[in-house]
Amino acid sequence: MTAKNTLIQAPPYPVEKAIKNLGTNLRTARLRRNLTIEEVGEKIGTGPRAVSDAEKGKISTGIAVYTALLWVYDLLGPMSELANPTLDEMGLSLSSSKDRARARAKEGLDNDF
C-alpha cells in the first residue's frame, strides 16, 4: 500500500506556481549558457530526465536537483536568503524573548477535577 502525498498530488496553487516559475527560469539559464539537458545532467550527476522534470516545474522533483541546477548556473547565492530568520518579519513579531529550538503542540485545558 502506498501512502498518498497530498502536497505532490494537489499542491497549494502558490507553491505549484513558484516551482513552475523556478523551472522556467532554470530552462532559460540553461539555454543562455548554450548547454544541453544531457550536459547539465552529467554536471550534476543525474540523468537528463531529472533536469527535464525540474525545468517543467514538476512538484515531485527533489530539492537537491533544483539546488544543483542553481549551482551549475552560478545562481545559488540568493538561496542563502531563503527562510533567513533575520528577514522573517512575521516570525520576528511573533517570537518571544528567547528563540525556540522546536515547536510544541498546543495542549488544551483539562477539565478533569
N, C-alpha and C positions, 0 to 999 in steps of 0.2 A: 504494500500500500504506500503510495507516495503522498507526502504532505503537500497541501496547496499553499502556495505563497501568494497572498493577495497583492502584495506590493508588485510582484512581477506580472501577475495576471491582469491587474487593474490598478496601475499606479495613480496617485493623485495627478490631476492634469498639470499643475505647475512642475512636478517632478518629471513627468514624461516630456514636457516641452523643454525643460532645461537640458535633459540628456540628448534630445534630438538636436537642439542648438549646438551643444558641445560636439556631437558627431559631425554636423555640417561644418563647423569651424575646423575640426581636425582634418576633414577631407580637403578643405581649402588650403590649410597649411601644407598638407602633403603635395598637393598639385603645384603650389607655388614653389616648392622645393624640387619639383620635377622628379618625384620619387614614385615608384610603383607600389602597389599594395604588397606585392611579394617582397620587395626590398625592405619595406618598413617592418613587415612581419619577421623577416630574418634579423633585423637590427634589434628588435625587442624580444626575440627568442620565442616567437609563436608563429602560427600559420597565418596565411592570408585571410582566412575566414574570420579570425578574431578581429583583425584590422577592419575588414569589411563590415562586420557587425557593429563595431564601435562607430564607424562613420555613418551607419544607418541609425545610430542612436538607440540600439536595442537595449532595453532596460536590463536584460539578463547578462549583459557583458560585464565582466568583473572590473572593479575599480582599478586593479593592477594594470589592466590593458589600457584603460583611459590615461592613467598616470604615466605609464611607459611611453605612450604616444606623445604626451605633452613633453616628456623628457627628450625624446628624439627630435622634436621640433624646437627645442630650447624655449619652451613656454611653461616650464614647471615653476618658475619663480612666483607667480601670483598664487600658486597653490598653498604657499605658506600662510597666506592671509585668510584662507577659508576657515571658518569657525574660530577665528582668533578671539580669545576671551576678552582681550582689551578693546575690541571693536564691537562687542555684543552689547548694544545699548539696552535691550530689554533684559538680558541676563544680569547686567550690572545693576539695573534699577531694582531687580528682584532679589539680588543677593543679600545675604545677611552680612554681619560684620566679619565673619570668617568664611573662607571658601570651603565648600564641601568636596569630599573625595568621591562620594557617590550619593545617589538619591535613595530615599526610603519610601516605601508605600505608606500612604496616609492611613492611620488607624481611626476607625470610628469610635464613638463613645460607647462604653459598655454600660448597659442599663441593668445589669445583674447586681442586685443588692443582697 
